Amino acid sequence: MSLRPSPDPQAGISRLSGSSSLRLAARLALIFVGATLLAGLVSVPLLTGALKDRLRADARQMAESLAATWQVAGLVDLHAQIAANVATTRDFANLYLFIDNSGRIVFGNFHLPEPFVGSRELVSGRDMLLPGAAPDGIGFSAYGLRIPAGYVIAARQTSALDEVRAIVIRAVASGLALALLLALGVAGILAWGAERRIARLSSVLTRASAGDLSERVQDAGSDDIGRIAGAVNATLDQLELTVESLRQVSSDVAHDLRTPITRLRTSLEPLMLREDLPEDAAADIASAVGQADRIVRIFNAVLRIAQIEGGGARPRFARLDLGRLADDLHELLEPVAEEMGHRIDARIEPVAVEGDRDLLAQAISNLVENAFRHCPPPAHVALTVRREGAEAVVTVEDDGPGIPAAEREAVFRRFYRLERSRNSEGSGLGLSLVAAVARLHGGRVELHDAEPGLRVTLRLPVGE
């Protein structure tokens, strides 16, 4: 069984990266960015299509203007108009051409293999030729009209479409990048705020699980987290009342039951000293005294666990040397080990922790005494205390029968005993008490196979 300490507050960023609030905000940001990208993808072809239609309309209007000139003023004026248009045109932005009925180009500023009627897309070097050193690959939107004297053809250069398309794409890309940064920034701020509220909620629940029921979640929000915080506070209010009632009941039980049992033992003890008692009666009285002692020990252990889990032991926390405490316990337990036919060795290093000296002493004593009780003599028990990073580690290892892996979680439950141990001394509360002490100190207990035997490790945070 592992009893994990509360999360490190410095791990806020890593918690934020895995939080559901950030994932939700990131999804919304991606949806927003996707919508912006889709709008850009739709707007580019729509805009370029509209511009292309405009160029075709311009080419048609230019061709119709040439046809109207011929119809009104004749071929001479048509030639003059085309010459004037060509003179004012730069970089082949506009093209004009007149071809007679024999297919001969009479005048204009580009060469066409054959005339046509209607709208057509032309590319220089492929469909037509431009004069001089004009480059190939320039696109044009052209329109041709049939007149009695031949054909008039006008064209508008479409390179502006490419420029407009590039401008729109750059604008969409810039807007998309800005939208992405803005969306991620807003998402991060919202997620950070939600994570801070969740962290406060988690902190209160962690302290409550350690027995401190006095804290409440400070959250006045009206959203889901705020409602959960309100429900947690209401639950803690009720739980605090219940625990306080249980503590009072425990105190009453301690007064009403432990005192009569102690009186019973006190009454039986003088009878054991009488010389006129039959041998069987004396044995029965001694057994009754032993059972009364056992009942008192069990009762004390249950009350101690309840006190620990209720947080009553927390005010006695102080800085102490766990190694020195373990060394004192080793000296006390060494004669007990020899009396039971065992041997206990210790390898102890000084390690400072914050905790309750009496509770930690009881936890370590329970681990060692469990090893004595459940190992057939002669057994070897090793007690070690060392520091591993930010943890103080207490290990009790024996070479006895150990605990089956399937039962290692169950042995931390109150009054749970292995089948082979039911006829031996003990109450099934020793490891429950150790687990409660570990939780109170923000530590954990681990059970491992020592091959042979059992290795129990108590890990506690090192004192600051």
C-alpha positions as CSV (number, residue, x, y, z in Angstrom):
1,M,0.0,0.0,0.0
2,S,1.2,3.5,-0.9
3,L,-0.1,6.6,0.9
4,R,0.9,9.4,-1.4
5,P,1.8,12.9,-0.1
6,S,0.0,16.0,-1.4
7,P,1.2,17.3,-4.8
8,D,4.1,19.6,-4.9
9,P,2.8,23.2,-5.3
10,Q,5.7,24.0,-7.6
11,A,4.2,21.5,-10.1
12,G,1.5,24.0,-11.1
13,I,2.7,24.4,-14.7
14,S,2.8,20.6,-15.3
15,R,-0.7,20.3,-13.7
16,L,-1.9,23.1,-15.9
17,S,-0.6,21.4,-19.1
18,G,-2.7,18.3,-18.2
19,S,-5.8,20.1,-16.9
20,S,-9.2,19.6,-18.5
21,S,-9.8,23.4,-18.4
22,L,-6.7,24.0,-20.6
23,R,-7.7,21.2,-23.0
24,L,-11.2,22.7,-23.3
25,A,-9.8,26.2,-23.8
26,A,-7.3,24.9,-26.4
27,R,-10.1,23.1,-28.3
28,L,-12.2,26.3,-28.4
29,A,-9.1,28.1,-29.6
30,L,-8.6,25.5,-32.3
31,I,-12.2,25.8,-33.3
32,F,-11.9,29.6,-33.6
33,V,-8.7,29.3,-35.6
34,G,-10.2,26.6,-37.8
35,A,-13.2,28.9,-38.5
36,T,-10.8,31.7,-39.4
37,L,-8.9,29.5,-41.7
38,L,-12.1,28.2,-43.3
39,A,-13.2,31.8,-43.9
40,G,-9.9,32.6,-45.5
41,L,-10.0,29.5,-47.7
42,V,-13.5,30.5,-48.8
43,S,-12.8,34.2,-49.3
44,V,-9.7,33.8,-51.5
45,P,-11.4,31.9,-54.4
46,L,-14.5,34.1,-54.0
47,L,-12.5,37.3,-54.2
48,T,-10.3,36.1,-57.1
49,G,-13.3,34.8,-58.9
50,A,-15.0,38.2,-58.6
51,L,-11.9,40.0,-59.9
52,K,-11.6,37.5,-62.8
53,D,-15.2,38.2,-63.8
54,R,-14.5,41.9,-63.6
55,L,-11.5,41.6,-65.9
56,R,-13.6,39.6,-68.4
57,A,-16.2,42.3,-68.3
58,D,-13.5,44.9,-68.9
59,A,-12.1,43.0,-71.9
60,R,-15.6,42.7,-73.4
61,Q,-16.3,46.4,-72.8
62,M,-13.0,47.3,-74.5
63,A,-13.8,45.1,-77.5
64,E,-17.3,46.5,-77.8
65,S,-15.8,50.0,-77.7
66,L,-13.5,49.2,-80.6
67,A,-16.5,47.7,-82.6
68,A,-18.5,50.8,-81.9
69,T,-15.7,53.0,-83.2
70,W,-15.5,51.0,-86.4
71,Q,-19.3,51.2,-86.9
72,V,-19.5,54.9,-86.3
73,A,-16.2,56.2,-87.9
74,G,-14.8,53.4,-90.0
75,L,-11.4,51.6,-90.2
76,V,-9.2,54.7,-90.0
77,D,-10.6,55.9,-86.7
78,L,-10.5,52.3,-85.4
79,H,-6.8,52.3,-86.2
80,A,-6.3,55.6,-84.5
81,Q,-8.1,54.5,-81.4
82,I,-6.1,51.3,-81.1
83,A,-2.9,53.2,-81.6
84,A,-3.9,55.7,-78.9
85,N,-4.8,52.9,-76.5
86,V,-1.6,51.1,-77.1
87,A,0.4,54.3,-76.6
88,T,-1.1,54.8,-73.1
89,T,-0.7,51.2,-72.0
90,R,2.4,50.2,-70.1
91,D,3.8,46.7,-69.4
92,F,1.1,45.1,-71.6
93,A,-1.6,45.7,-69.1
94,N,-4.1,46.0,-72.0
95,L,-4.0,44.5,-75.4
96,Y,-5.8,45.5,-78.6
97,L,-5.9,43.8,-82.0
98,F,-7.7,44.1,-85.4
99,I,-7.6,41.2,-87.8
100,D,-9.2,41.5,-91.3
101,N,-11.4,38.9,-92.9
102,S,-8.4,37.2,-94.6
103,G,-6.9,36.5,-91.1
104,R,-4.2,39.1,-91.5
105,I,-3.2,41.2,-88.5
106,V,-3.7,44.8,-89.6
107,F,-2.7,46.6,-86.4
108,G,-2.4,46.0,-82.6
109,N,0.1,45.2,-79.9
110,F,0.2,41.4,-79.9
111,H,0.1,38.5,-82.3
112,L,-2.6,35.9,-82.4
113,P,-2.5,32.7,-84.5
114,E,-6.2,32.9,-85.4
115,P,-9.1,35.1,-84.3
116,F,-11.9,34.0,-82.0
117,V,-15.3,35.3,-80.8
118,G,-16.3,35.5,-77.2
119,S,-14.3,35.2,-73.9
120,R,-11.0,33.3,-73.7
121,E,-8.0,33.0,-71.3
122,L,-4.7,33.5,-73.1
123,V,-1.1,32.9,-71.9
124,S,1.8,34.6,-73.7
125,G,4.2,32.2,-75.3
126,R,1.5,29.5,-75.5
127,D,-1.6,31.1,-77.0
128,M,-0.2,34.4,-78.3
129,L,3.0,36.4,-78.7
130,L,3.9,39.8,-77.3
131,P,6.3,42.1,-79.2
132,G,9.9,42.7,-78.2
133,A,11.5,41.0,-75.2
134,A,8.3,40.5,-73.3
135,P,8.4,37.4,-71.1
136,D,6.3,34.3,-71.6
137,G,3.8,33.0,-69.2
138,I,1.8,36.2,-68.7
139,G,-2.0,35.5,-68.4
140,F,-4.7,37.6,-70.1
141,S,-8.5,37.6,-70.1
142,A,-9.5,38.3,-73.7
143,Y,-12.7,38.9,-75.6
144,G,-13.2,38.9,-79.4
145,L,-16.0,40.4,-81.5
146,R,-16.9,39.8,-85.2
147,I,-17.4,42.9,-87.3
148,P,-18.1,43.1,-91.0
149,A,-14.5,44.2,-91.6
150,G,-13.0,41.3,-89.5
151,Y,-12.3,40.9,-85.8
152,V,-11.6,43.2,-82.9
153,I,-10.0,41.6,-79.9
154,A,-9.2,43.2,-76.5
155,A,-7.5,41.7,-73.5
156,R,-6.7,42.6,-69.8
157,Q,-3.6,41.2,-68.0
158,T,-4.6,38.9,-65.1
159,S,-1.3,39.1,-63.2
160,A,-3.2,41.5,-60.9
161,L,-5.2,38.4,-59.8
162,D,-2.0,36.7,-58.6
163,E,-1.0,39.8,-56.7
164,V,-4.4,40.2,-55.1
165,R,-4.5,36.4,-54.3
166,A,-1.0,36.7,-52.7
167,I,-2.1,39.8,-50.7
168,V,-5.3,38.1,-49.5
169,I,-3.4,35.0,-48.5
170,R,-0.8,37.0,-46.6
171,A,-3.6,38.9,-44.9
172,V,-5.4,35.7,-44.0
173,A,-2.2,34.1,-42.7
174,S,-1.3,37.2,-40.6
175,G,-4.8,37.3,-39.3
176,L,-4.7,33.6,-38.6
177,A,-1.5,33.9,-36.7
178,L,-2.8,36.8,-34.7
179,A,-6.0,35.0,-34.0
180,L,-4.1,31.9,-32.9
181,L,-2.0,33.9,-30.5
182,L,-4.9,35.7,-29.2
183,A,-7.0,32.6,-28.8
184,L,-4.2,30.7,-27.1
185,G,-3.5,33.7,-24.8
186,V,-7.2,34.0,-23.8
187,A,-7.4,30.2,-23.5
188,G,-4.3,30.1,-21.3
189,I,-5.6,32.9,-19.1
190,L,-9.0,31.2,-18.7
191,A,-7.4,27.9,-18.0
192,W,-4.9,29.3,-15.5
193,G,-7.8,30.9,-13.6
194,A,-9.7,27.7,-13.6
195,E,-6.7,25.7,-12.6
196,R,-6.0,28.1,-9.6
197,R,-9.5,27.6,-8.4
198,I,-9.2,23.8,-8.9
199,A,-5.9,23.9,-7.0
200,R,-7.5,25.7,-4.1
201,L,-10.3,23.1,-4.1
202,S,-7.8,20.3,-4.3
203,S,-5.7,21.8,-1.4
204,V,-8.8,21.9,0.9
205,L,-9.7,18.3,0.0
206,T,-6.1,17.2,0.6
207,R,-6.1,18.8,4.0
208,A,-9.4,17.3,4.8
209,S,-8.2,13.8,3.9
210,A,-5.3,14.4,6.3
211,G,-7.8,15.2,9.1
212,D,-7.9,19.0,8.9
213,L,-11.6,19.8,8.4
214,S,-11.4,23.5,9.3
215,E,-10.4,24.8,5.9
216,R,-13.0,25.9,3.3
217,V,-12.8,26.7,-0.4
218,Q,-12.8,30.4,-0.9
219,D,-14.6,30.7,-4.3
220,A,-17.6,33.0,-4.9
221,G,-18.0,31.9,-8.6
222,S,-21.4,31.0,-9.9
223,D,-20.1,28.6,-12.6
224,D,-19.6,24.8,-12.3
225,I,-16.4,25.1,-10.2
226,G,-18.2,27.6,-7.9
227,R,-21.1,25.2,-7.4
228,I,-18.7,22.3,-6.7
229,A,-16.8,24.5,-4.2
230,G,-20.1,25.3,-2.4
231,A,-21.0,21.6,-2.3
232,V,-17.6,20.7,-0.9
233,N,-17.9,23.4,1.8
234,A,-21.4,22.1,2.7
235,T,-20.0,18.6,2.9
236,L,-17.1,19.6,5.0
237,D,-19.4,21.5,7.4
238,Q,-21.5,18.3,7.9
239,L,-18.4,16.1,8.1
240,E,-16.9,18.4,10.7
241,L,-20.0,18.1,12.8
242,T,-20.1,14.4,12.4
243,V,-16.4,14.0,13.3
244,E,-16.8,16.2,16.3
245,S,-19.8,14.0,17.4
246,L,-17.7,10.9,16.9
247,R,-14.9,12.4,19.0
248,Q,-17.3,13.1,21.8
249,V,-18.7,9.6,21.5
250,S,-15.2,8.2,21.6
251,S,-14.5,10.2,24.7
252,D,-17.7,8.9,26.3
253,V,-16.9,5.3,25.3
254,A,-13.4,5.7,26.7
255,H,-14.8,6.8,30.0
256,D,-17.7,4.4,30.2
257,L,-15.9,1.2,29.0
258,R,-12.2,1.6,29.7
259,T,-12.7,2.5,33.3
260,P,-14.9,-0.6,34.2
261,I,-12.4,-2.8,32.4
262,T,-9.5,-1.3,34.4
263,R,-11.5,-1.8,37.6
264,L,-12.2,-5.4,36.7
265,R,-8.5,-6.0,36.2
266,T,-7.7,-4.3,39.5
267,S,-10.3,-6.5,41.2
268,L,-8.9,-9.7,39.7
269,E,-5.2,-8.9,40.3
270,P,-5.3,-9.4,44.2
271,L,-7.0,-12.8,43.6
272,M,-4.0,-14.0,41.7
273,L,-1.9,-13.5,44.9
274,R,-4.1,-15.7,47.1
275,E,-2.4,-19.0,48.1
276,D,-5.6,-20.8,48.8
277,L,-6.9,-20.7,45.3
278,P,-7.0,-24.0,43.3
279,E,-4.4,-24.1,40.6
280,D,-7.1,-24.1,37.8
281,A,-8.8,-21.0,39.3
282,A,-5.5,-19.1,39.5
283,A,-4.8,-19.9,35.9
284,D,-8.2,-18.7,34.8
285,I,-7.9,-15.5,36.8
286,A,-4.4,-14.9,35.2
287,S,-6.0,-15.5,31.8
288,A,-8.8,-13.1,32.5
289,V,-6.3,-10.4,33.6
290,G,-4.4,-10.9,30.3
291,Q,-7.6,-10.7,28.3
292,A,-8.5,-7.4,30.1
293,D,-5.1,-6.0,29.3
294,R,-5.5,-7.0,25.6
295,I,-9.0,-5.3,25.5
296,V,-7.5,-2.1,26.9
297,R,-4.6,-2.2,24.4
298,I,-7.0,-2.7,21.5
299,F,-9.3,0.0,22.8
300,N,-6.3,2.4,23.2
301,A,-5.1,1.6,19.6
302,V,-8.6,2.2,18.1
303,L,-8.9,5.6,19.9
304,R,-5.3,6.5,18.9
305,I,-6.1,5.8,15.2
306,A,-9.3,7.8,15.5
307,Q,-7.4,10.7,17.1
308,I,-4.8,10.6,14.3
309,E,-7.3,10.5,11.5
310,G,-9.3,13.2,13.1
311,G,-6.4,15.6,13.1
312,G,-6.1,15.7,16.9
313,A,-2.4,14.9,16.8
314,R,-1.3,17.7,14.4
315,P,-0.7,20.4,17.1
316,R,2.2,18.4,18.5
317,F,4.3,18.6,15.3
318,A,7.9,19.7,15.8
319,R,11.2,19.3,14.1
320,L,13.1,16.2,15.2
321,D,15.9,13.9,14.2
322,L,14.3,10.7,12.9
323,G,17.6,8.9,13.0
324,R,18.1,9.6,16.7
325,L,14.6,8.6,17.5
326,A,15.2,5.3,15.6
327,D,18.5,4.8,17.5
328,D,16.7,5.2,20.9
329,L,14.0,2.7,19.8
330,H,16.7,0.2,18.7
331,E,18.2,0.3,22.1
332,L,14.8,-0.3,23.8
333,L,13.8,-3.1,21.4
334,E,17.1,-5.0,21.3
335,P,16.5,-6.8,24.7
336,V,13.0,-7.7,23.5
337,A,14.4,-9.2,20.4
338,E,16.9,-11.3,22.4
339,E,14.2,-12.5,24.7
340,M,12.1,-13.7,21.8
341,G,15.1,-15.4,20.2
342,H,15.6,-12.8,17.4
343,R,18.4,-10.5,16.3
344,I,18.0,-6.8,15.3
345,D,20.6,-4.7,13.5
346,A,20.4,-1.0,12.8
347,R,22.0,1.2,10.1
348,I,20.9,4.7,11.0
349,E,21.7,8.1,9.5
350,P,20.5,11.5,10.9
351,V,17.5,12.8,9.0
352,A,15.4,15.8,10.2
353,V,11.6,15.7,9.8
354,E,8.6,17.7,11.0
355,G,6.3,15.5,13.0
356,D,4.9,14.1,16.2
357,R,7.7,12.3,18.1
358,D,5.4,10.0,20.0
359,L,3.4,9.0,16.9
360,L,6.5,8.3,14.8
361,A,8.0,6.3,17.7
362,Q,4.8,4.2,17.9
363,A,4.8,3.7,14.1
364,I,8.4,2.4,14.0
365,S,7.9,0.3,17.1
366,N,4.8,-1.3,15.6
367,L,6.8,-2.2,12.4
368,V,9.6,-3.8,14.4
369,E,7.3,-5.6,16.9
370,N,5.2,-7.0,13.9
371,A,8.5,-8.5,12.6
372,F,9.3,-10.0,16.0
373,R,5.7,-11.4,16.4
374,H,5.3,-12.9,13.0
375,C,8.8,-14.3,12.4
376,P,9.6,-17.7,13.9
377,P,12.9,-17.6,15.9
378,P,15.7,-17.1,15.3
379,A,14.9,-14.3,12.9
380,H,17.0,-11.4,11.7
381,V,15.4,-8.0,11.6
382,A,17.1,-4.9,10.1
383,L,16.2,-1.4,10.9
384,T,17.6,1.4,8.6
385,V,17.0,5.1,8.4
386,R,18.4,7.1,5.6
387,R,17.7,10.1,3.3
388,E,16.7,9.7,-0.3
389,G,16.3,13.1,-2.0
390,A,13.5,15.0,-0.3
391,E,12.4,12.0,1.7
392,A,13.3,10.4,5.0
393,V,13.1,6.6,4.6
394,V,12.6,4.1,7.5
395,T,12.9,0.5,6.5
396,V,12.2,-2.6,8.6
397,E,13.2,-5.9,6.9
398,D,12.9,-9.4,8.2
399,D,13.6,-12.9,6.9
400,G,10.3,-14.4,8.0
401,P,7.4,-15.8,6.0
402,G,6.4,-12.3,4.6
403,I,2.9,-11.3,3.4
404,P,1.4,-12.6,0.1
405,A,1.2,-10.0,-2.6
406,A,-2.5,-10.4,-2.8
407,E,-3.0,-9.4,0.8
408,R,-0.6,-6.5,1.1
409,E,-3.4,-3.9,0.6
410,A,-5.7,-5.6,3.0
411,V,-3.3,-5.7,5.9
412,F,-3.7,-1.9,6.3
413,R,-7.4,-2.3,7.2
414,R,-8.3,-2.3,10.8
415,F,-8.5,-5.7,12.5
416,Y,-7.4,-7.5,9.3
417,R,-5.2,-10.5,10.1
418,L,-3.6,-13.2,7.9
419,E,-5.1,-16.6,8.3
420,R,-1.9,-18.0,9.7
421,S,-1.8,-15.2,12.4
422,R,-5.3,-15.6,13.8
423,N,-4.1,-17.7,16.7
424,S,-1.2,-15.5,17.6
425,E,-1.0,-12.5,19.8
426,G,-2.1,-9.2,18.1
427,S,-5.1,-7.2,17.2
428,G,-4.7,-6.4,13.5
429,L,-4.3,-2.7,14.3
430,G,-0.5,-2.3,14.1
431,L,-0.2,-1.5,10.4
432,S,-3.4,0.5,10.4
433,L,-1.8,2.8,13.0
434,V,1.4,3.0,10.9
435,A,-0.7,4.0,7.8
436,A,-2.6,6.6,9.8
437,V,0.7,8.1,11.1
438,A,2.1,8.2,7.5
439,R,-1.0,10.0,6.2
440,L,-0.8,12.5,9.0
441,H,2.8,13.3,8.1
442,G,2.2,13.5,4.4
443,G,4.1,10.2,3.8
444,R,3.4,6.7,2.6
445,V,3.9,3.1,3.5
446,E,5.2,0.5,1.0
447,L,5.3,-3.3,1.4
448,H,7.8,-5.3,-0.7
449,D,9.1,-8.9,-0.9
450,A,12.5,-9.2,0.8
451,E,13.1,-12.7,-0.6
452,P,12.7,-14.1,1.9
453,G,10.7,-12.1,4.3
454,L,9.0,-8.7,4.2
455,R,10.4,-5.2,3.7
456,V,8.3,-2.4,5.0
457,T,9.3,1.1,4.0
458,L,7.9,4.3,5.7
459,R,8.6,7.4,3.6
460,L,8.2,10.9,5.1
461,P,9.0,14.4,3.8
462,V,12.2,15.8,5.0
463,G,11.8,18.8,7.3
464,E,12.5,22.2,5.8
